[in-house]
């Protein structure tokens, strides 16, 4: 049997009996999706915060008068292996808060002695005389004491910027009530009572300030440091009842609305000719608003003026006991406040929580949140937020918060009824068409967040998220 192998025979094709798909596509609309955007996240914080109207562009948080001042962390400067405390940072100590004579603060800073410590070293021993304040420049230390039954109990974990022994500067009979042991190597600065007294003796302004501090300390306070409300209870007969009033802060904090803005530009030719089947202006605006909302959530977490990470009270900042997030660490966060509504953590941190819990044979439960099953601990949802920073050392933070004005929690702030409002608190204003036939729209959203009382937000800091169980 012979086969024709000529080029003409090999190129011969069967006759076409129907329209080809390539030609048909010229007359047919393709099935297409709306424009997609990888940046869009779940934005749980924006969904969970109750939003409050801030008329006039500001929101004032009135609080009961409190005497607990000077609870911030202390910052240092490093020159090679030498570490010095910034003189003005000594004003973060309660007894020096509000004192601003720089030369005196500098004299105190110059008296601080650097001490490097190694992991496992005992820095102070419970029951011994306390005559120094210790400022932690770098490292982590554990505070322990003896419990009721003679066993060792953990009190707290301190890290960079913390201090202990402040009461030793004024109390000659002070003794250490806890043992402090270094968990890691690090550096601290110590200021002795004798050096402190020497500086005070030559600074009349500091003596006057310390006298005023002692007078404030003698005033009645509750366990939260607020001015005491005098009252009598459990009495019988015609007992003379004390008079009382609730004192307020004279200078309450005001939160001004912040803004995120951008200018959306669309060529009129695109808007006129390419609007089918999807409206180009509408899709461009949708994606722009998504990006603005992402930035809004980032600012609510990270902004130095009103962001939750930077504005959480220093007494509500905790350190993990061993590095990775354990059930004990989350319990410690929960016990510091009432009515916690949700945890907020980076997705990688949530994965680390799951690993640590599973390694201990503990499995977080799940709760229904708007029809979606989310992990929870003690019934409190653990929600993802990729705006929480992860450091190069693979550490991050976990937030927990109570929300709402009625609960004295965290509230989001916005203002509705804006000119050309497109969504609540977001406006889209037509700016005109330029000589290049480009239409411009100003897209703006105004927002902020307020922490009504300090214990509304807690932060677990320096959470190790890169440790894997072997």
Number of C-alpha atoms within 10 A of each C-alpha: 2 4 6 8 8 8 8 8 10 9 8 8 7 6 6 7 6 6 8 9 9 8 9 10 10 9 8 9 9 8 5 8 7 7 11 9 10 5 9 12 15 12 18 14 18 15 9 15 19 16 20 19 15 20 12 9 16 18 20 14 15 15 16 14 17 16 19 13 15 16 15 18 18 21 19 17 11 10 7 6 7 9 19 18 25 16 21 20 18 24 20 18 17 17 22 19 19 13 17 15 13 11 12 19 21 15 15 20 21 15 17 22 16 19 15 13 19 15 14 14 14 15 15 19 17 16 13 13 15 23 22 22 21 21 29 27 26 20 21 22 27 22 20 19 20 15 10 8 6 8 8 12 13 14 13 15 20 22 23 19 18 22 19 16 19 19 18 20 20 15 12 12 9 17 17 19 18 19 20 24 21 22 21 17 15 19 20 24 23 20 23 18 20 12 16 19 15 13 18 18 11 11 14 11 14 19 15 11 16 18 12 12 16 12 10 12 14 8 10 13 17 11 7 12 14 18 20 18 14 13 9 10 7 4 9 6 5 6 9 8 11 9 9 10 9 11 14 14 13 10 11 13 14 12 20 21 20 20 15 15 17 15 16 19 16 18 15 16 12 13 16 12 9 13 14 9 8 13 13 18 19 12 15 14 17 12 16 17 22 15 16 19 19 18 15 21 22 19 22 24 22 17 17 12 15 21 19 23 22 15 18 20 19 17 14 16 18 22 23 22 19 12 16 21 27 22 17 11 18 19 12 16 24 21 10 16 17 13 14 22 19 22 25 22 24 22 16 18 27 21 14 21 23 17 21 21 16 13 14 10 8 13 17 18 14 17 17 11 10 7 7 8 12 17 19 18 18 12 14 19 23 25 22 22 24 17 19 21 17 18 11 7 10 15 18 21 25 24 24 25 24 25 24 19 15 6 14 15 24 24 21 21 25 25 20 17 12 16 10 12 16 16 13 13 17 26 22 22 17 14 13 11 15 10 6 8 12 16 20 18 18 15 22 20 26 22 26 27 27 25 26 22 18 18 22 27 27 28 24 21 19 21 24 20 24 15 12 10 8 4
